[in-house]
Amino acid sequence: MHPGPNNALTDVAGLRVGHARVPGALSGTTVVLAPPEGAVAGVDVRGAAPGTRETDLLDPRNTVQRVHAVVLSGGSAFGLAAADGVMARLATAGVGFAVPGAVVPIVPAAVLFDLGRGGPASDPALRPTAATGAAAVDAAADGPITQGVVGAGTGALVGGLKGGIGTASAVLDDGTTVAALAAVNAAGSAVDLATGGLHGLRLGFPDEFVQPRVGAAAQAALRAAAGSVRPRLGTATTLAVVATDATLDKAGCGRLAAMGHDGLARTLTPVHTAVDGDLVFGLATCALPTPDLAALMALHAGAADVVGRAVVHAVLAAETATTPAGTFRSYREVAATSG
């Protein structure tokens, strides 16, 4: 097993990822575009405060079998508007579910809370709109993915530190690829407060992560950051997409998403809380055959690992952000505290 060429969600052939930021704001949107024929999809919601759109149709009992994009967005419930722009772009390109006289793009979406981190929470200019979603589609590409303070991770926080976007992939022994992208915005911490290291470091391939040296002063600063979090309902949420090129049905994609949550549980403490809306989408492009039982178990194990590694990449890639609402320090900056 080894990382794909980009160590990113785009290592699943046919997927493209684009980010867009709200001008002048600490918020944004990330879109995952499926191949034109769509991808089979499922979802697993574990957090108690989710904000979603079109997730009911991912139930295996429901009719539509494939989705054409998945949207992750800041802006809390307001950010669901970003999906309108994604749908408009796809419809113009003729991509969607065929109905008489038209196509309807199927675009599930989920949002995280970042209101007020770039300025007044009531200011509609500081949250994603349909234009943000359209811009994310325009920026979508199939190569390396920018990580850190971008897209849906622009305004993200994790355990009192700056959060962001992270991604990772793995090519399994049978040639199947599994990959993930996460927007990390958790009430819980990614930091082992006993050591100052990140919980998920052990999940990485050799030399994948560069862990800063954390001295006693930095450990104290990291504990203080985690202790500064004051839980408020609906003010967190980590979102992820885990995808594979294996053939899975909708129920199988739901199980893939469920296994992705294990990656969140290994890297964030606590997770799935009353204030988080944690959610994982599962996608299958179905380019490779249906896995047998042994291959399926390996795929599920890989799904948990790539989500966990994506969380670590998000935290390590995040940079300190300063806005009118305050300064949100990155893990790397706090870990470098001396004294």
C-alpha positions as CSV (number, residue, x, y, z in Angstrom):
1,M,0.0,0.0,0.0
2,H,1.3,3.5,-0.9
3,P,-0.1,7.0,-1.5
4,G,-1.4,7.9,-4.9
5,P,0.5,10.3,-7.2
6,N,-1.1,13.4,-5.6
7,N,-1.8,11.9,-2.2
8,A,-5.2,13.5,-2.7
9,L,-8.8,12.8,-3.4
10,T,-8.1,13.4,-7.1
11,D,-6.1,10.2,-7.2
12,V,-9.5,8.6,-7.8
13,A,-9.6,9.0,-11.5
14,G,-12.5,11.2,-12.8
15,L,-12.8,13.3,-9.6
16,R,-12.0,17.0,-9.7
17,V,-11.8,19.4,-6.7
18,G,-12.2,23.2,-6.7
19,H,-12.1,25.8,-3.9
20,A,-13.5,29.3,-3.8
21,R,-13.3,32.0,-1.0
22,V,-15.8,34.6,-0.2
23,P,-14.0,37.9,-1.0
24,G,-12.9,39.7,2.1
25,A,-14.3,37.0,4.4
26,L,-13.0,34.0,6.4
27,S,-15.3,31.6,4.6
28,G,-15.6,29.6,1.4
29,T,-16.7,26.6,-0.5
30,T,-15.2,23.4,-1.8
31,V,-16.7,21.3,-4.6
32,V,-16.0,17.7,-5.6
33,L,-17.0,17.1,-9.1
34,A,-17.9,13.5,-10.2
35,P,-17.3,12.2,-13.8
36,P,-20.0,13.4,-16.2
37,E,-21.9,10.2,-15.8
38,G,-21.9,10.7,-12.0
39,A,-20.7,8.6,-9.1
40,V,-22.6,6.3,-6.7
41,A,-22.9,8.0,-3.3
42,G,-23.8,7.4,0.3
43,V,-23.6,9.4,3.5
44,D,-23.2,8.9,7.2
45,V,-24.1,11.6,9.6
46,R,-22.8,11.2,13.2
47,G,-22.7,14.8,14.6
48,A,-25.8,16.1,16.4
49,A,-25.9,19.5,14.6
50,P,-25.7,18.8,10.8
51,G,-26.6,21.2,8.0
52,T,-27.4,19.4,4.8
53,R,-29.1,19.4,1.4
54,E,-30.1,16.4,-0.8
55,T,-28.8,13.8,1.6
56,D,-32.1,11.9,1.8
57,L,-31.8,10.8,-1.8
58,L,-28.6,8.9,-0.9
59,D,-30.7,6.4,1.1
60,P,-30.5,3.1,-0.8
61,R,-34.3,2.9,-0.8
62,N,-34.5,6.0,-3.0
63,T,-34.5,6.3,-6.8
64,V,-31.6,8.4,-8.0
65,Q,-28.4,6.2,-8.1
66,R,-25.6,8.7,-8.9
67,V,-24.6,12.2,-7.9
68,H,-22.8,14.8,-10.1
69,A,-21.1,16.8,-7.4
70,V,-20.7,17.1,-3.6
71,V,-20.5,20.5,-2.0
72,L,-18.8,21.3,1.3
73,S,-19.2,24.9,2.5
74,G,-18.8,27.3,5.2
75,G,-21.5,29.8,6.2
76,S,-23.6,27.5,8.4
77,A,-27.1,26.9,6.9
78,F,-26.6,30.0,4.7
79,G,-23.8,28.2,2.9
80,L,-26.1,25.7,1.4
81,A,-26.8,28.3,-1.2
82,A,-23.4,27.5,-2.7
83,A,-25.0,24.4,-4.2
84,D,-27.3,26.5,-6.4
85,G,-24.3,27.9,-8.2
86,V,-22.8,24.4,-8.7
87,M,-26.1,23.1,-10.1
88,A,-26.3,26.0,-12.5
89,R,-22.8,25.4,-13.8
90,L,-23.5,21.7,-14.3
91,A,-26.9,22.2,-15.9
92,T,-25.3,24.7,-18.4
93,A,-22.8,22.0,-19.3
94,G,-25.5,19.4,-19.8
95,V,-24.5,17.3,-16.7
96,G,-27.3,15.9,-14.6
97,F,-30.1,13.4,-14.2
98,A,-32.1,13.3,-17.4
99,V,-35.8,14.4,-17.1
100,P,-38.2,15.4,-19.9
101,G,-36.7,18.4,-21.7
102,A,-33.9,19.0,-19.2
103,V,-31.2,17.7,-16.9
104,V,-31.2,18.1,-13.1
105,P,-27.7,17.9,-11.5
106,I,-27.8,15.9,-8.3
107,V,-25.6,17.9,-5.8
108,P,-25.7,16.9,-2.1
109,A,-24.2,19.4,0.2
110,A,-23.2,19.9,3.8
111,V,-22.0,22.9,5.7
112,L,-19.9,23.8,8.7
113,F,-20.1,26.8,11.0
114,D,-17.7,29.7,10.5
115,L,-20.1,32.7,11.0
116,G,-18.5,35.8,12.6
117,R,-14.9,34.6,12.3
118,G,-14.2,37.1,9.5
119,G,-16.5,39.9,10.7
120,P,-20.1,40.4,11.8
121,A,-22.1,37.1,11.5
122,S,-25.1,39.1,10.3
123,D,-23.3,40.5,7.3
124,P,-24.5,38.6,4.2
125,A,-21.4,39.6,2.2
126,L,-19.3,37.5,4.5
127,R,-20.8,34.1,3.7
128,P,-20.9,31.8,0.7
129,T,-23.5,32.3,-2.0
130,A,-24.4,30.7,-5.3
131,A,-21.6,32.7,-6.9
132,T,-19.1,31.1,-4.5
133,G,-20.3,27.6,-5.6
134,A,-20.0,28.6,-9.3
135,A,-16.5,29.9,-8.7
136,A,-15.5,26.6,-7.0
137,V,-16.7,24.7,-10.1
138,D,-14.7,27.0,-12.4
139,A,-11.6,26.3,-10.3
140,A,-12.0,22.5,-10.2
141,A,-9.1,20.4,-11.4
142,D,-7.9,16.9,-11.3
143,G,-4.3,17.5,-10.1
144,P,-2.8,18.3,-6.7
145,I,-5.3,19.9,-4.2
146,T,-4.4,23.0,-2.3
147,Q,-4.7,22.4,1.4
148,G,-5.0,24.5,4.5
149,V,-7.0,27.8,4.7
150,V,-8.9,27.4,1.5
151,G,-12.4,26.6,0.3
152,A,-14.7,25.2,3.0
153,G,-11.8,25.2,5.4
154,T,-11.1,29.0,5.1
155,G,-12.9,29.8,8.4
156,A,-12.5,26.4,10.1
157,L,-11.2,26.0,13.7
158,V,-10.2,22.8,15.5
159,G,-9.9,22.7,19.3
160,G,-9.1,26.4,19.5
161,L,-6.6,26.4,16.7
162,K,-6.9,27.1,13.0
163,G,-8.4,24.3,11.0
164,G,-8.7,23.9,7.2
165,I,-8.8,21.5,4.3
166,G,-6.7,18.3,4.1
167,T,-6.5,15.4,1.7
168,A,-4.9,12.0,1.4
169,S,-5.0,8.8,-0.7
170,A,-3.8,5.2,-0.7
171,V,-3.4,2.6,-3.5
172,L,-4.3,-0.7,-2.0
173,D,-2.5,-4.0,-2.7
174,D,-5.0,-5.0,-5.3
175,G,-4.7,-1.7,-7.2
176,T,-7.8,-0.1,-5.8
177,T,-7.5,3.6,-4.9
178,V,-9.2,5.1,-1.8
179,A,-8.9,8.7,-1.0
180,A,-10.4,11.4,1.2
181,L,-10.8,15.2,1.6
182,A,-11.7,16.7,5.0
183,A,-12.8,20.2,6.1
184,V,-11.7,20.2,9.7
185,N,-13.8,22.4,12.0
186,A,-14.1,20.5,15.2
187,A,-15.0,21.4,18.8
188,G,-12.6,18.7,19.8
189,S,-8.9,18.8,19.5
190,A,-6.5,17.2,17.0
191,V,-3.7,17.5,19.6
192,D,-2.7,14.9,22.2
193,L,-2.6,17.3,25.1
194,A,-0.2,15.1,27.0
195,T,2.6,15.4,24.5
196,G,1.6,18.2,22.1
197,G,1.8,15.9,19.1
198,L,-1.1,15.2,16.8
199,H,-3.4,12.2,17.5
200,G,-3.2,11.0,13.9
201,L,0.5,11.1,13.3
202,R,0.8,7.3,13.6
203,L,-1.5,6.9,10.6
204,G,0.9,8.4,8.1
205,F,3.2,6.7,5.6
206,P,6.9,7.0,6.3
207,D,8.0,10.6,6.1
208,E,4.4,11.8,5.2
209,F,4.1,14.1,8.2
210,V,6.7,16.5,9.6
211,Q,5.8,16.9,13.3
212,P,7.2,20.1,14.8
213,R,9.2,19.6,18.0
214,V,6.9,20.6,20.9
215,G,8.6,21.8,24.0
216,A,7.2,22.4,27.5
217,A,6.1,26.0,26.7
218,A,4.4,24.9,23.5
219,Q,2.6,22.1,25.3
220,A,1.2,24.6,27.8
221,A,0.1,26.9,25.0
222,L,-1.6,24.0,23.2
223,R,-3.4,23.0,26.3
224,A,-4.5,26.6,26.8
225,A,-5.8,26.8,23.2
226,A,-7.9,23.6,23.7
227,G,-9.1,24.9,27.1
228,S,-10.3,28.1,25.5
229,V,-13.1,26.4,23.5
230,R,-16.5,27.2,24.9
231,P,-19.1,24.8,23.5
232,R,-22.0,26.5,21.8
233,L,-24.7,24.5,19.9
234,G,-24.1,24.1,16.2
235,T,-20.8,26.0,16.1
236,A,-18.4,23.3,14.8
237,T,-18.6,20.4,12.3
238,T,-16.0,18.4,10.4
239,L,-17.0,17.3,6.9
240,A,-15.3,14.7,4.7
241,V,-15.6,13.0,1.4
242,V,-14.1,9.5,1.0
243,A,-14.0,8.0,-2.5
244,T,-12.9,4.9,-4.4
245,D,-12.6,3.6,-7.9
246,A,-14.1,0.3,-6.9
247,T,-17.7,-0.6,-7.8
248,L,-20.1,-0.1,-4.8
249,D,-23.8,0.4,-4.6
250,K,-25.5,3.1,-2.6
251,A,-25.5,0.9,0.6
252,G,-21.8,0.2,0.0
253,C,-21.0,3.9,-0.3
254,G,-22.9,4.5,3.0
255,R,-20.7,1.8,4.6
256,L,-17.6,3.4,3.1
257,A,-18.7,6.7,4.7
258,A,-19.3,5.0,8.0
259,M,-15.8,3.6,8.0
260,G,-14.5,7.1,7.2
261,H,-15.9,8.3,10.6
262,D,-13.4,5.9,12.2
263,G,-10.7,8.2,10.8
264,L,-12.3,11.2,12.5
265,A,-12.5,9.3,15.8
266,R,-8.8,8.5,15.7
267,T,-7.7,12.1,15.1
268,L,-10.2,14.3,16.9
269,T,-11.1,14.2,20.6
270,P,-14.0,14.4,21.3
271,V,-15.8,13.9,18.0
272,H,-19.5,13.6,17.0
273,T,-20.5,15.9,19.8
274,A,-23.7,17.8,20.5
275,V,-22.2,20.9,18.9
276,D,-20.7,19.2,15.8
277,G,-22.6,18.2,12.7
278,D,-19.9,15.7,11.6
279,L,-20.7,14.1,8.3
280,V,-18.9,11.9,5.7
281,F,-19.9,11.3,2.1
282,G,-18.9,8.1,0.4
283,L,-18.4,8.1,-3.4
284,A,-17.6,5.2,-5.9
285,T,-16.7,5.9,-9.5
286,C,-17.1,2.2,-10.3
287,A,-14.2,2.0,-12.7
288,L,-12.9,-1.2,-11.1
289,P,-14.8,-4.4,-10.3
290,T,-16.9,-5.0,-7.1
291,P,-14.4,-6.1,-4.4
292,D,-14.7,-9.5,-2.8
293,L,-15.0,-9.8,1.0
294,A,-11.2,-9.6,1.7
295,A,-10.8,-6.7,-0.7
296,L,-13.8,-4.9,0.8
297,M,-12.4,-5.2,4.3
298,A,-9.1,-3.7,3.1
299,L,-11.0,-0.9,1.4
300,H,-12.9,-0.1,4.6
301,A,-9.7,-0.1,6.6
302,G,-8.1,2.2,4.0
303,A,-11.1,4.5,4.1
304,A,-10.6,5.1,7.9
305,D,-6.9,5.7,7.3
306,V,-7.2,8.2,4.5
307,V,-9.8,10.3,6.4
308,G,-7.5,10.3,9.4
309,R,-4.5,11.3,7.4
310,A,-6.5,14.1,5.7
311,V,-7.3,15.5,9.1
312,V,-3.6,15.6,10.0
313,H,-2.8,17.3,6.7
314,A,-5.5,19.9,7.3
315,V,-4.1,20.8,10.7
316,L,-0.4,20.9,9.5
317,A,-1.3,22.9,6.4
318,A,-3.4,25.5,8.3
319,E,-1.8,29.0,8.7
320,T,-2.6,31.6,11.3
321,A,-5.4,34.0,10.1
322,T,-6.1,37.5,11.4
323,T,-9.5,39.2,10.8
324,P,-11.5,41.9,12.4
325,A,-13.0,39.2,14.6
326,G,-9.5,38.2,16.0
327,T,-6.4,36.1,15.4
328,F,-6.8,32.4,14.9
329,R,-3.4,30.7,15.5
330,S,-2.2,27.6,13.6
331,Y,-0.9,24.5,15.2
332,R,2.5,25.0,13.7
333,E,2.8,28.5,15.1
334,V,1.7,27.5,18.6
335,A,3.9,24.4,18.6
336,A,6.9,26.6,17.9
337,T,6.3,28.6,21.1
338,S,9.5,28.7,23.1
339,G,10.4,29.6,26.7
